[in-house]
């Protein structure tokens, strides 16, 4: 059976994948930029618009650089504004489960779901570092195992809150003077676990989707298991064909133990794209973009993440350091960063590659840090995206343009029509459908059913 391709549009913010210095680049914070990307995605019939989140800017050697999300405004405020300038596009926002509380997050997403007519999605993430925690009253951080326990309980709590209203509780009958149906559940809730002890009345009646779509971003074993028992979709970095097939098979194999079918969890890698009229033109354009993304300063900063020492005296166009990293030294990085389990082994591997191919520091960083990129003509890119979906390497892609706000324009104009010609992408939005419907997820599973499945697995 032919699968339909799912497409999300990621608004990336400033980081080492966006090219803020390009003459065609615009503001990363002005609403006009968010509106442009969202309207382009909707014109291209995309499934959803996706916002990342950065709660503290990474510091390296005590300085802030453009290696992490800069200028990220409040996620929910942006999504609510985007809801007003779109009519069909899903609205997915990244919100922390480590530094928030279930009642407020459930309330925000239920409200967004009402305002948008059933288009809300929550990308659940956790934070492992005390540096970010310093921005919040509780401070500190949770170890990896603890933060996934909290996240699972957090999501379950929000589902309990969303289910606390019956779908037909509001009758609003002026003839009988009756607003709420007698005997209906009207928001009363109580939820008690290791991390939460909450009770009261939820103020937002059941929304169009009942449960906004739950996404999860994480590739660790804990993250995969969290997605299997608590999410509708998983945002992954495993976007190459072979890695994707292995990841897809692993994640989907975990669903049955929670009473779920393979189609109930969508695998959505992040990927960028570079188009050209010919393969050679696309490759040349891709090389130019990568050199824009990896400036000499960025190359040194990214190399420091492995060597864990100040390398500012090195020439980015010169050779790698001749010495190995010292893994025992205190980290020069605070905040979110690429981490390496064995930096000495990574350094030796990179040095061997650089020597073999005569690569400078900058050339090497360009080679080893690029994300999955579809590079080619519109026809070849459409074919590769379709191949990945039909061969179960993923269920679709969350596309990350390198330019804001117009970076998605060419894809929507040139690649989407080719996917439509193949019969693997919609030619119009189905009237009256929610995001959950569009993704093929079916009606929301009741909170009690999610909880029972997790208990049964724990007892098995």
N, C-alpha and C positions, 0 to 999 in steps of 0.2 A: 504494500500500500504506500502511495506517495505521501510523504510528510510535507506539511506546510512550514515554510521558513518563518521563524520568529525574529523580528528586528527591534532592537532598542537603540535609542540615540543618547549617548553619554555626553553631558556637558562637563568637561574635565577640569576646568579651573587652570591656574598656572602651575605647571610642574615640568619635569624634564621630558615630557612627551608633547607638550604644546609649544608652539612657536610664537611666543608673545611679541617677539621683535620683528616679525615679518610685516612688511608694509600693509598687507591685507588684513592683519589682525586687528580686532577691536577690543572693547572693554570686556573684562572678565566679571564685572559686577553690575554694570548698567542693565536695567531690565530689558532694554532693546535687544541686547545680545541673547538673553534667555528666550525672549519672544521670537526672535528670528530663527534660532535653532529649532524651537518647538514647532513653529508654523511650517518650517521646511520638513520636519519629520512627519507632521500630520498630512501635508500635501503628498508626501511619499508613502502614506498609509502605514507608517510604522506602528508597532504595537504600543511602545511607551517611550517616554522621555525619562532620563535617569540622572539623578544628581548624586555626586559623591559628597563626602563630608570630611572636613579637617577641623579638629577641635583644638589643636595647638600647632603652631608652625615649628617644624623641625629645626634644630640648631646644630651646627657642626663647627667645632672649634669656637663655640660661643657666639656664632653669627648665624643670621637667617639668610638662606639662599633660596633660589627659585627651583629647589628640588622637590618641593612639596606643595600642596594646595595652598594658595595665597588668595586672600580676599574673598573667601567663601562666606556669603551671607547666610542667614538662617534658612535651612532647607524648607521648612513648612511654609514660611512666608512666600518664598519663591514659587513653590508648587501651587499655592492658592492663587497667586497672581497669574501663573501660566494657565491654570484652569479657566480663567476668564477670557483668554484669547485663543482657546482651542475648544473643540467640541467632541472629539473622539479619542484623542491620544491619551494613553495611560500615563499616570504621574507617579513615578517611583522615586522615593527619597531615602537616603541612607541616614539612619538614626541609631545612635549608640544604645545598647542594652546595659552597658556598664555604669553610665553616669546619669541615667534617667529613671523615671518611675512608671510602672505600668498604667496607672490611672490616667496620667497626663498624656502619655503616648497613645493609648487607646482612644482617648477623647479627641486628640488632634487628627488621627487618621480616620476615625469615624466621621468627623466633621468634614474633612477633605473629600471623603467618599460621597457624602451627601451633596456638597457643593459642586462636585464634578459629575454627578450622575453615575457613580460606580466606576471610577477610574483610578482609585488610589492603590498604591503598592508601597510596602515598607521593606527596605533592604536592611536587615538586622545585622549589625556588626558589634564586635566587642573590642575592648582595648586592654592590652597587657602591660602598659608602661605607667610608672609612677609620675613621670614627667608630665604626661597629659592629665593625670589625676590631680595635679597641683592646681589646675584651673577650677576644681570643683570642691565643694565643701567636705566631701568624705575623704578626699586625698587618697594617697596610696594607690594600690591596684590589686587586681585579682590574678592569681596564678592561672595558667591556661585551663586546667581542669575546672577550677572554680568559676571562671568566667563563662564557660559553656553551660555549666549547671545553672548559673544565674540566668543566662540568656534563654535556655529552654523554659525555665519557670516564668520568666518575663513574658515570653510569647504566649505561654499557656494562660497567664493571668489576663493578657489583653483579649484573648479569645473568650474567656469566661465573662469579661465585661461586655464584649460585643454581643454575646448570647443572652445577656441579662434582660433584654427586652424581647418580648414576642413580636413577630413580624406584623401581627394584626392588632397590636396593643392600642394604637391610635385609631379611633373611629371618627372623631370630630363631627358628630351628628348634631347640628343645631336644633333640629326638630325635637329631639329628645333631651337636649341639653347635656349630652354625654360626649366628653372628649376622649376618655380612656375606657377601654372595654373592661367591665367588671371581671375580676379573676385573672386578668392577664398579668404576665410578668412585666414589671415596670422599672427595671433597672436595679433591683436589689441584688447585691453580690456579697460573697464572702470567699476569701482565698487565703489559705495559710500553707506555707512551705518553709524550707530551710532559709530562704532569702526574703520572703514576703509574708506579711500578716496584715491583710487589708480587708475592709468591709465597709459597706455603705450603699449609696445609690448612684448608679451611673446616669449621667445627665443627657446622653445622646441616644435617641431611639435607634433601633436597628437600621443600618445603612443599606443602600442598594445591593452591595455585594455580600452583606452580612459580615463577612470577614474580608477586609482588604487583602490583596495578594501579598504573601510573605516571601521575600527573597532573602538569600543569605550569601555573603561573600566570604569564602574561606576554602583552602585547599588541604589543610591538615587533616589527619584522621578524625580528630574531634569535630572539625568543621564539616566534614562529609557526613558524619553520623548525626550531627545536629540538623543538617539539611534533610537527611532521610526521615527523621522523626518529627520535624517541626516546620519545614519550608515547602513552598510551592515551586521555587526555582532556586538555582544556585549559580552565582556569578563567579566564574573561574578564570584563571590565567592559562589553563591548559588548552590552547587554541590551535596548536599544530595538529595535523591529521592523526598521526600515530599516537601522540600523547593524549589527544582528545578521545580517541576510541578507548584507550585504557581507562581514562578517568570516567568516561560515560558508563562503561560496563561496571566499574567498581561502585559508583554511586547508585546506579539503578538496581544493582544486586542487593543493596541494603534495604530496599523499600518493603519487600515482602514481610520481613520480620515485624514491621509496624502495620501490617494489614493494608498496604498501599500497592497500587498498580504502577507499572513503569511510567505511564503517561501522567501520573499525578505530580511528578517533579520534573521541571524543565531545566536542562543544562545549557547555560548561556555564557560562553566565553567572551571576554573582551577582546576586541581586535581593531586595528586601524586599517587604512586602505590608501593606496596611491594609484591613480588612474592615468593612462596615457593613450594616445591614438594608436601607438604601436608598443610592443613589449619593451623595445629599447628606450623609447621616450619615457615610459613609466619607470623603468629602472634608473634612468638618469635623474628623473624627478625625485625618486625615493632617496637616492644618494644625497641630493641637495638638501632634502628635508632632514635627513639624519644628521648632517653636519650643522644644520641650524639648531637641532635639538641638543646636540652634544657640543657645546662651545668648549674652548680650551679650559675655562674655569670649571665648567660642569664635569669635564673629563677627570680633572684632578680630584674634585670633590667625590666623585663616584669611586675612584680608585682608593681614596682614603677610607671608604667604607669597608674595604677588605684589609688594607694594611693597618688601619686603626692608628695612624700617626699623621702628623702634619707633613704633607707632601707639597706645600705651596712653593717650595724652592725648585721643584722639578718642572721641566719644560713639557707641556702637553704634546708637543710634536716630537719629543725625544723618546728614549727607551724607558722601560719600566724600571723601578727601583731594583738594584741587584740584591737586596736583603729581603728576608722573609718577614711577614707580620709577626708581631708579638701578641698572641691571643690572651695573655695574662694581664695586659695593660688595661686600665680603665677606659671605657668607651669614650671616644671623642664626639660621639653623636648622641643627642638627646631627642627622643621622639621617634616617630615612625620612619623606618629605613629598611632597605634591603639587608637581610641578615644571612650570614653564612655559617654553617655548622662547623666547618673546618677551613678557616681562612688561609692557613698555611698551604693546604692542598690546592685550594683555589688559586692562590698566588702562583704556585709552581706551574699549574696547568696553564694559566694565562701567560706566564713568562715563556713557556715552551711554545705556545701558539704564536706569540709575538715574534719570537726568534725565527720560527719556521717560516712565517709569512711576511717578515720584515715590517711589522706593524708598530706605529708609534703608540703612546698611551692613548691618545684621542682615537686613533683608528681601532685600537683594541676595544675600548669602551663602546664604540659604535657597533662593533661586531658582537659583543657578548651581552649587551643590555637591551637590545631592541625587543619590543613586544611583537606578537604575531601581526604581520601586515600582509594584506592581500594586495599584491602589486601586479599590474598588468592592464590589459584593455578591459573595458566594461564587460565584454563577452567572457573573457577568461576569468574575471573576478566573480561574475555571476555563476559560472560553471563550478568554480572552486567552492563557493559558499554552498551551493546546492549539493555538491558531492559530500561535503562534511555533514550536512544534515541528513541526507538520504542514507549514508553509510554509518550512521549512529556515532559520529564523533561529537555531536552536539544536537540541540534542538533549534538553534539559531544563534545569533551573535548580538552583543551589545557593542555598537560601533563607536569608536572614539576618534573624532576628527582631530587633526593636528592644528587646525585654525578655528578660532571663534570670532565671529558668529557664523560665517558662511562656509565652514569646512564640510558640511554635509550636503550642500547644494548639488554638487556634481554627481554624487552617488544617487541621490533621489531622482535626478533627471536622467541618468544614463544606465544605472545598474538595475534599479527597481523595475523598469519596463521589461528588461530581459528576464528577470525572475518571473514576472507575470506571464510572459510568453511561454515559459516552461510549465506554467500551471501550478507553481509552488508558492505563489504569493498572491494575496487578495487584489482584486481590481476595484474594490470599494469597501467601505466600512458597512457592516451589517447594522441597520438601524436598531436602536434600543438595546444593544449589547453592552455588557460590562467588560472591563478588562479581563476578569476571570473567565467570562464566556469566550472572549477572543483568543485567549491562550489555551483553550481547550481543557480547562481545569475542572469544569463542572461546578455544581453547587458547593458552597462552603460546607466542609465537614464539621459537625457540631463539636464544641470544645470538649464535651464529655467523651466523645469518641477518640479524640486525639490523646486525652489523658489515659483512657483505658488501654489503648495500644501501647503506650509507653510502659504502663505498669505490667502488662502481660509480657513484654520483652524483658523487663527487669527481673521478673519472677521466673522466666524460662531458664 
